[in-house]
């Protein structure tokens, strides 16, 4: 069975497809400095839509999601954007934890796995 890698670099690939499963790396907002939790979440979900489309799938086929946020005080703000984006009736298994991220400008990072 072949493995497809998308947006690969020396350290990681943004997406890896094996069989009918699509694995996305943790995605953070583009140009996060000064952006709110909601703005960063929207940026991330838009990127996820693009990576899933490139791999031949979409958010209705999400299997799981891992979400890291830097402050649980922003949990409701992130959830409001997530809830408006996720496909009703097709919500993935999900975990959300508070964590330090790679840059202090990042407020949220999201990683998903989807079927094709």
MMTF fields as JSON, N, C-alpha, C and O atoms, coordinates in Angstrom:
{
  "mmtfVersion": "1.0.0",
  "mmtfProducer": "UNKNOWN",
  "numBonds": 463,
  "numAtoms": 464,
  "numGroups": 116,
  "numChains": 1,
  "numModels": 1,
  "chainsPerModel": [1],
  "groupsPerChain": [116],
  "chainIdList": ["A"],
  "bondAtomList": [4, 2, 8, 6, 12, 10, 16, 14, 20, 18, 24, 22, 28, 26, 32, 30, 36, 34, 40, 38, 44, 42, 48, 46, 52, 50, 56, 54, 60, 58, 64, 62, 68, 66, 72, 70, 76, 74, 80, 78, 84, 82, 88, 86, 92, 90, 96, 94, 100, 98, 104, 102, 108, 106, 112, 110, 116, 114, 120, 118, 124, 122, 128, 126, 132, 130, 136, 134, 140, 138, 144, 142, 148, 146, 152, 150, 156, 154, 160, 158, 164, 162, 168, 166, 172, 170, 176, 174, 180, 178, 184, 182, 188, 186, 192, 190, 196, 194, 200, 198, 204, 202, 208, 206, 212, 210, 216, 214, 220, 218, 224, 222, 228, 226, 232, 230, 236, 234, 240, 238, 244, 242, 248, 246, 252, 250, 256, 254, 260, 258, 264, 262, 268, 266, 272, 270, 276, 274, 280, 278, 284, 282, 288, 286, 292, 290, 296, 294, 300, 298, 304, 302, 308, 306, 312, 310, 316, 314, 320, 318, 324, 322, 328, 326, 332, 330, 336, 334, 340, 338, 344, 342, 348, 346, 352, 350, 356, 354, 360, 358, 364, 362, 368, 366, 372, 370, 376, 374, 380, 378, 384, 382, 388, 386, 392, 390, 396, 394, 400, 398, 404, 402, 408, 406, 412, 410, 416, 414, 420, 418, 424, 422, 428, 426, 432, 430, 436, 434, 440, 438, 444, 442, 448, 446, 452, 450, 456, 454, 460, 458],
  "bondOrderList": [1, 1, 1, 1, 1, 1, 1, 1, 1, 1, 1, 1, 1, 1, 1, 1, 1, 1, 1, 1, 1, 1, 1, 1, 1, 1, 1, 1, 1, 1, 1, 1, 1, 1, 1, 1, 1, 1, 1, 1, 1, 1, 1, 1, 1, 1, 1, 1, 1, 1, 1, 1, 1, 1, 1, 1, 1, 1, 1, 1, 1, 1, 1, 1, 1, 1, 1, 1, 1, 1, 1, 1, 1, 1, 1, 1, 1, 1, 1, 1, 1, 1, 1, 1, 1, 1, 1, 1, 1, 1, 1, 1, 1, 1, 1, 1, 1, 1, 1, 1, 1, 1, 1, 1, 1, 1, 1, 1, 1, 1, 1, 1, 1, 1, 1],
  "groupList": [{"groupName": "UNK", "atomNameList": ["N", "CA", "C", "O"], "elementList": ["N", "C", "C", "O"], "formalChargeList": [0, 0, 0, 0], "bondAtomList": [1, 0, 2, 1, 3, 2], "bondOrderList": [1, 1, 2], "singleLetterCode": "X", "chemCompType": "L-PEPTIDE LINKING"}],
  "groupTypeList": [0, 0, 0, 0, 0, 0, 0, 0, 0, 0, 0, 0, 0, 0, 0, 0, 0, 0, 0, 0, 0, 0, 0, 0, 0, 0, 0, 0, 0, 0, 0, 0, 0, 0, 0, 0, 0, 0, 0, 0, 0, 0, 0, 0, 0, 0, 0, 0, 0, 0, 0, 0, 0, 0, 0, 0, 0, 0, 0, 0, 0, 0, 0, 0, 0, 0, 0, 0, 0, 0, 0, 0, 0, 0, 0, 0, 0, 0, 0, 0, 0, 0, 0, 0, 0, 0, 0, 0, 0, 0, 0, 0, 0, 0, 0, 0, 0, 0, 0, 0, 0, 0, 0, 0, 0, 0, 0, 0, 0, 0, 0, 0, 0, 0, 0, 0],
  "groupIdList": [1, 2, 3, 4, 5, 6, 7, 8, 9, 10, 11, 12, 13, 14, 15, 16, 17, 18, 19, 20, 21, 22, 23, 24, 25, 26, 27, 28, 29, 30, 31, 32, 33, 34, 35, 36, 37, 38, 39, 40, 41, 42, 43, 44, 45, 46, 47, 48, 49, 50, 51, 52, 53, 54, 55, 56, 57, 58, 59, 60, 61, 62, 63, 64, 65, 66, 67, 68, 69, 70, 71, 72, 73, 74, 75, 76, 77, 78, 79, 80, 81, 82, 83, 84, 85, 86, 87, 88, 89, 90, 91, 92, 93, 94, 95, 96, 97, 98, 99, 100, 101, 102, 103, 104, 105, 106, 107, 108, 109, 110, 111, 112, 113, 114, 115, 116],
  "secStructList": [7, 7, 3, 3, 3, 3, 3, 3, 7, 1, 1, 7, 3, 3, 3, 3, 3, 3, 6, 6, 3, 3, 3, 3, 7, 7, 5, 7, 7, 6, 6, 7, 6, 6, 7, 7, 2, 2, 2, 2, 2, 2, 2, 2, 2, 2, 2, 2, 2, 2, 2, 2, 2, 2, 6, 6, 7, 7, 4, 4, 4, 3, 3, 3, 3, 3, 3, 3, 3, 1, 7, 4, 4, 4, 2, 2, 2, 2, 2, 2, 2, 2, 2, 2, 2, 1, 7, 6, 6, 7, 7, 7, 3, 3, 3, 3, 3, 3, 7, 7, 7, 1, 1, 6, 6, 7, 7, 3, 3, 3, 3, 3, 3, 3, 3, 7],
  "xCoordList": [0.844, 0.0, 0.897, 1.869, 0.58, 1.423, 1.119, 0.045, 2.091, 1.95, 2.166, 3.193, 1.193, 1.297, 1.64, 1.068, 2.585, 2.947, 2.721, 3.138, 2.052, 1.75, 2.425, 2.502, 2.916, 3.586, 4.669, 4.694, 5.554, 6.623, 7.824, 8.174, 8.44, 9.676, 10.666, 10.406, 11.802, 12.82, 12.403, 12.944, 11.449, 11.051, 9.723, 9.53, 8.797, 7.455, 6.71, 7.109, 5.62, 4.664, 3.406, 3.031, 2.747, 1.499, 0.367, -0.554, 0.437, -0.585, 0.064, 0.95, -0.408, 0.054, -1.183, -2.073, -1.224, -2.34, -1.828, -0.869, -2.48, -2.155, -3.463, -4.318, -3.63, -4.906, -6.003, -5.896, -7.045, -8.157, -8.171, -9.226, -6.996, -6.904, -5.963, -4.88, -6.4, -5.627, -5.243, -6.104, -3.956, -3.428, -2.875, -1.999, -3.361, -2.822, -1.918, -2.183, -0.857, 0.013, -0.749, -1.83, -0.196, -0.782, -0.708, 0.361, -1.837, -1.922, -2.103, -2.913, -1.334, -1.454, -1.85, -1.786, -2.256, -2.707, -1.568, -0.421, -1.905, -0.976, -0.913, -1.945, 0.263, 0.458, -0.362, -1.268, -0.053, -0.884, -0.766, -1.653, 0.31, 0.57, -0.616, -1.043, -1.131, -2.228, -3.615, -4.607, -3.697, -5.008, -5.673, -5.004, -6.986, -7.756, -7.811, -7.425, -8.294, -8.498, -9.433, -9.171, -10.507, -11.465, -10.812, -11.015, -10.039, -9.37, -8.363, -8.281, -7.602, -6.632, -7.345, -6.919, -8.421, -9.166, -9.725, -9.643, -10.29, -10.82, -9.715, -9.923, -8.54, -7.404, -7.017, -6.779, -6.959, -6.581, -7.612, -7.247, -8.887, -9.934, -9.99, -10.295, -9.701, -9.622, -8.47, -8.616, -7.332, -6.196, -6.543, -6.208, -7.214, -7.611, -8.512, -8.334, -9.477, -10.341, -9.508, -9.78, -8.494, -7.642, -6.822, -6.741, -6.21, -5.423, -6.301, -5.901, -7.492, -8.399, -8.834, -8.875, -9.156, -9.562, -8.431, -8.669, -7.215, -6.053, -5.884, -5.417, -6.265, -6.147, -7.387, -7.438, -8.389, -9.58, -10.663, -11.409, -10.76, -11.795, -12.283, -11.945, -13.076, -13.569, -13.916, -13.807, -14.328, -14.577, -15.714, -15.809, -16.573, -17.658, -17.123, -17.848, -15.847, -15.25, -14.18, -13.332, -14.229, -13.275, -13.494, -14.631, -12.408, -12.449, -12.086, -12.73, -11.037, -10.601, -9.97, -9.536, -9.931, -9.289, -8.615, -9.18, -7.407, -6.693, -6.499, -6.018, -6.874, -6.779, -5.974, -6.233, -4.988, -4.181, -4.439, -4.317, -4.795, -4.97, -4.079, -3.803, -3.641, -2.695, -3.371, -2.712, -4.68, -5.386, -6.834, -7.585, -7.215, -8.583, -9.643, -10.828, -9.23, -10.167, -10.705, -11.751, -9.992, -10.407, -11.127, -11.406, -11.422, -12.056, -13.391, -13.637, -14.248, -15.572, -15.44, -16.201, -14.483, -14.272, -13.846, -14.332, -12.931, -12.497, -13.664, -13.882, -14.413, -15.541, -16.613, -17.225, -16.856, -17.869, -17.512, -18.379, -16.234, -15.784, -15.827, -16.295, -15.343, -15.352, -16.781, -17.036, -17.713, -19.096, -19.756, -20.573, -19.421, -19.971, -19.368, -19.98, -18.172, -17.451, -17.734, -17.93, -17.757, -17.854, -19.179, -20.194, -19.161, -20.361, -21.329, -20.98, -22.539, -23.522, -23.756, -23.915, -23.771, -23.976, -22.716, -22.738, -21.599, -20.339, -19.193, -18.057, -19.496, -18.459, -17.462, -17.855, -16.178, -15.148, -14.991, -15.484, -14.308, -13.815, -12.82, -12.052, -12.833, -12.02, -11.479, -12.141, -10.267, -9.666, -9.145, -8.624, -9.284, -8.749, -7.982, -8.498, -6.75, -5.932, -5.265, -5.079, -4.91, -4.137, -2.662, -2.21, -1.913, -0.495, 0.265, -0.315, 1.562, 2.428, 2.668, 2.883, 2.635, 2.84, 4.199, 4.898, 4.575, 5.915, 6.281, 7.462, 5.293, 5.537, 4.518, 3.372, 4.91, 3.944, 2.804, 1.782, 2.965, 1.895, 0.772, -0.355, 1.06, 0.041, -0.857, -0.382, -2.16, -3.134, -3.783, -4.338, -3.708, -4.382, -3.663, -3.119, -3.672, -3.135, -4.107, -4.573, -4.411, -5.388, -4.8, -4.215, -4.966, -4.52, -5.733, -6.439, -5.972, -7.109, -6.69, -5.652, -7.533, -7.425, -8.784, -9.825, -8.769, -10.017, -9.969, -8.896, -11.138, -11.263, -11.378, -11.73, -11.074, -11.275, -12.537, -12.888],
  "yCoordList": [-1.169, 0.0, 1.241, 1.3, 2.221, 3.407, 4.423, 4.424, 5.272, 6.382, 7.666, 7.837, 8.57, 9.886, 10.912, 10.897, 11.811, 12.884, 14.221, 14.416, 15.137, 16.452, 17.538, 17.446, 18.572, 19.691, 19.183, 19.516, 18.371, 17.763, 18.679, 19.401, 18.636, 19.361, 18.419, 17.22, 18.945, 18.086, 17.511, 16.492, 18.156, 17.713, 16.974, 16.052, 17.376, 16.793, 17.045, 17.867, 16.315, 16.538, 17.113, 16.724, 18.034, 18.601, 17.587, 17.616, 16.678, 15.635, 14.361, 14.397, 13.232, 11.925, 11.068, 10.995, 10.422, 9.55, 8.125, 7.845, 7.224, 5.807, 5.062, 5.111, 4.383, 3.722, 4.763, 5.728, 4.571, 5.518, 6.389, 6.875, 6.591, 7.43, 8.599, 8.429, 9.78, 11.011, 11.537, 11.778, 11.709, 12.207, 13.611, 13.798, 14.588, 15.936, 16.204, 15.748, 16.943, 17.404, 18.431, 18.867, 18.815, 19.905, 21.176, 21.543, 21.842, 23.043, 24.248, 24.221, 25.309, 26.558, 27.67, 27.498, 28.798, 29.927, 30.529, 30.568, 30.997, 31.797, 33.183, 33.715, 33.769, 35.119, 35.322, 36.155, 34.565, 34.581, 35.83, 36.095, 36.59, 37.707, 38.679, 39.217, 38.885, 39.826, 39.298, 39.997, 38.053, 37.491, 36.899, 36.355, 37.009, 36.428, 34.912, 34.357, 34.26, 32.805, 32.459, 31.512, 33.203, 32.928, 33.088, 32.255, 34.139, 34.37, 33.27, 32.794, 32.866, 31.791, 30.482, 29.741, 30.195, 28.95, 28.939, 27.918, 30.052, 30.138, 29.895, 29.192, 30.479, 30.285, 28.812, 28.28, 28.169, 26.756, 25.892, 25.025, 26.116, 25.292, 25.486, 24.547, 26.679, 26.917, 26.121, 25.534, 26.104, 25.309, 23.82, 23.104, 23.363, 21.957, 21.612, 20.57, 22.473, 22.246, 22.06, 21.166, 22.902, 22.823, 21.545, 20.908, 21.16, 19.924, 18.698, 17.769, 18.693, 17.555, 17.471, 16.383, 18.607, 18.621, 18.101, 17.318, 18.53, 18.081, 16.565, 15.928, 15.994, 14.549, 13.789, 12.564, 14.507, 13.843, 13.549, 12.582, 14.369, 14.166, 15.513, 16.556, 15.491, 16.736, 16.529, 15.422, 17.596, 17.56, 16.639, 16.279, 16.251, 15.317, 13.914, 13.054, 13.682, 12.365, 12.372, 11.482, 13.395, 13.431, 12.245, 11.885, 11.643, 10.539, 11.007, 10.632, 11.839, 12.319, 13.695, 14.105, 14.399, 15.715, 15.861, 15.501, 16.39, 16.766, 18.272, 18.799, 18.962, 20.413, 20.809, 20.349, 21.674, 22.212, 23.71, 24.398, 24.224, 25.663, 26.12, 25.361, 27.363, 27.856, 28.309, 28.444, 28.545, 29.016, 28.541, 28.913, 27.724, 27.191, 28.294, 28.044, 29.492, 30.615, 30.924, 31.558, 30.476, 30.708, 29.509, 29.498, 28.516, 27.279, 27.559, 27.038, 28.369, 28.662, 29.412, 29.159, 30.33, 31.094, 30.168, 30.291, 29.24, 28.272, 27.367, 27.105, 26.892, 25.998, 26.649, 25.969, 27.931, 28.625, 28.546, 28.32, 28.734, 28.651, 27.198, 26.914, 26.29, 24.864, 24.39, 23.742, 24.713, 24.254, 24.77, 24.066, 25.978, 26.542, 25.875, 25.875, 25.308, 24.71, 23.223, 22.765, 22.476, 21.017, 20.605, 21.282, 19.492, 19.011, 18.38, 17.395, 18.927, 18.335, 16.856, 16.475, 16.052, 14.618, 13.859, 12.633, 14.586, 13.953, 14.418, 14.55, 14.665, 15.156, 14.037, 12.888, 14.382, 13.373, 13.121, 13.891, 12.049, 11.877, 13.019, 13.351, 13.625, 14.824, 14.933, 14.553, 15.459, 15.786, 17.216, 17.63, 17.961, 19.319, 19.456, 19.127, 19.942, 20.122, 21.491, 22.088, 21.978, 23.204, 22.837, 21.887, 23.602, 23.284, 24.519, 25.455, 24.502, 25.509, 25.135, 23.963, 26.11, 25.843, 26.381, 27.026, 26.123, 26.409, 27.894, 28.236, 28.77, 30.214, 30.86, 30.413, 31.899, 32.563, 33.242, 33.582, 33.444, 34.036, 33.046, 33.457, 31.762, 30.744, 30.581, 30.501, 30.533, 30.305, 28.939, 28.426, 28.345, 27.065, 26.301, 26.895, 24.988, 24.085, 22.922, 22.393, 22.524, 21.453, 20.413, 20.749, 19.137, 18.013, 17.095, 16.77, 16.681, 15.806, 14.591, 14.578, 13.573, 12.366, 12.207, 12.379, 11.882, 11.733, 10.502, 10.042, 9.984, 8.927, 9.578, 10.751, 8.794, 9.313, 8.76, 9.071],
  "zCoordList": [0.0, 0.0, 0.0, 0.752, -0.828, -0.944, 0.155, 0.758, 0.387, 1.329, 0.544, -0.112, 0.616, -0.035, 1.033, 2.123, 0.716, 1.638, 0.935, -0.206, 1.638, 1.077, 1.91, 3.135, 1.212, 1.883, 2.835, 4.02, 2.277, 3.073, 3.191, 2.257, 4.342, 4.591, 5.239, 5.343, 5.679, 6.283, 7.64, 8.071, 8.315, 9.643, 9.652, 10.444, 8.767, 8.81, 7.511, 6.687, 7.355, 6.266, 6.888, 7.995, 6.195, 6.725, 6.652, 7.469, 5.661, 5.529, 4.999, 4.145, 5.534, 5.079, 4.848, 5.695, 3.683, 3.339, 3.24, 2.521, 3.972, 3.918, 3.754, 4.638, 2.65, 2.377, 2.291, 1.534, 3.057, 3.054, 4.298, 4.706, 4.91, 6.101, 5.826, 5.267, 6.229, 6.051, 7.429, 8.275, 7.642, 8.909, 8.69, 7.846, 9.421, 9.333, 10.528, 11.64, 10.282, 11.366, 12.188, 11.793, 13.317, 14.078, 13.244, 12.756, 13.082, 12.248, 13.163, 14.09, 12.892, 13.63, 12.663, 11.446, 13.211, 12.391, 11.584, 12.029, 10.39, 9.603, 10.24, 10.65, 10.328, 10.877, 12.153, 12.176, 13.217, 14.416, 15.298, 16.109, 15.147, 16.054, 16.104, 15.082, 17.308, 17.518, 17.205, 17.411, 16.702, 16.367, 17.601, 18.479, 17.659, 18.755, 18.607, 17.578, 19.65, 19.593, 18.44, 17.698, 18.28, 17.203, 15.833, 14.95, 15.652, 14.365, 14.066, 12.934, 15.066, 14.857, 14.541, 13.655, 15.255, 15.004, 13.59, 12.908, 13.136, 11.759, 10.735, 9.746, 10.971, 10.065, 9.985, 8.901, 11.128, 11.187, 10.47, 9.675, 10.74, 10.133, 8.619, 7.884, 8.159, 6.715, 6.102, 5.03, 6.785, 6.303, 6.294, 5.351, 7.348, 7.421, 6.246, 5.616, 5.944, 4.777, 3.513, 2.712, 3.338, 2.154, 2.096, 1.045, 3.217, 3.24, 3.014, 2.313, 3.601, 3.398, 1.932, 1.357, 1.336, -0.079, -0.963, -1.883, -0.688, -1.464, -1.375, -2.319, -0.233, -0.021, -0.479, -0.371, -0.992, -1.526, -0.511, -0.663, 0.525, 1.54, 2.053, 1.492, 3.116, 3.699, 5.176, 5.702, 5.824, 7.27, 7.683, 8.856, 6.761, 7.105, 7.374, 7.874, 7.041, 7.241, 8.328, 8.383, 9.2, 10.313, 11.233, 11.537, 11.672, 12.62, 14.022, 15.002, 14.103, 15.416, 15.284, 14.207, 16.414, 16.472, 17.828, 18.861, 17.81, 19.032, 18.966, 17.963, 20.033, 20.08, 21.302, 22.414, 21.077, 22.158, 22.214, 21.201, 23.389, 23.567, 24.723, 25.652, 24.646, 25.647, 26.931, 27.962, 26.883, 28.075, 28.024, 27.122, 28.987, 29.024, 29.17, 28.95, 29.534, 29.583, 28.181, 28.047, 27.132, 25.744, 25.127, 23.929, 25.935, 25.454, 24.757, 23.67, 25.365, 24.784, 23.459, 22.525, 23.374, 22.135, 20.999, 19.875, 21.299, 20.29, 19.9, 18.718, 20.896, 20.627, 19.765, 18.941, 19.928, 19.123, 17.637, 16.793, 17.328, 15.931, 15.458, 14.356, 16.285, 15.948, 15.674, 14.659, 16.576, 16.444, 15.169, 14.575, 14.742, 13.505, 12.273, 11.205, 12.416, 11.284, 11.107, 9.981, 12.176, 12.095, 11.447, 11.611, 10.713, 10.026, 11.021, 11.673, 11.151, 12.075, 11.75, 10.591, 12.785, 12.595, 12.229, 12.121, 12.035, 11.636, 12.533, 12.079, 13.805, 14.708, 15.039, 15.243, 15.09, 15.374, 16.866, 17.69, 17.205, 18.569, 18.782, 17.879, 19.986, 20.163, 21.576, 22.542, 21.681, 22.974, 22.886, 21.851, 23.968, 24.041, 25.346, 26.414, 25.257, 26.45, 26.433, 25.373, 27.601, 27.726, 27.637, 28.274, 26.837, 26.636, 26.174, 25.625, 26.404, 25.81, 24.351, 24.043, 23.456, 22.031, 21.579, 22.36, 20.338, 19.827, 19.832, 19.891, 19.773, 19.791, 20.722, 20.779, 21.449, 22.328, 21.564, 22.161, 20.258, 19.448, 19.157, 18.88, 19.217, 18.956, 20.171, 21.304, 19.922, 20.988, 20.886, 21.859, 19.68, 19.442, 18.333, 17.402, 18.45, 17.426, 17.31, 18.319, 16.077, 15.855, 14.909, 13.878, 15.28, 14.454, 14.243, 15.198, 12.998, 12.728, 11.923, 11.261, 12.0, 11.183, 10.503, 11.137, 9.22, 8.466, 7.565, 7.175, 7.247, 6.24, 4.871, 4.755, 3.825, 2.46, 1.888, 0.75]
}
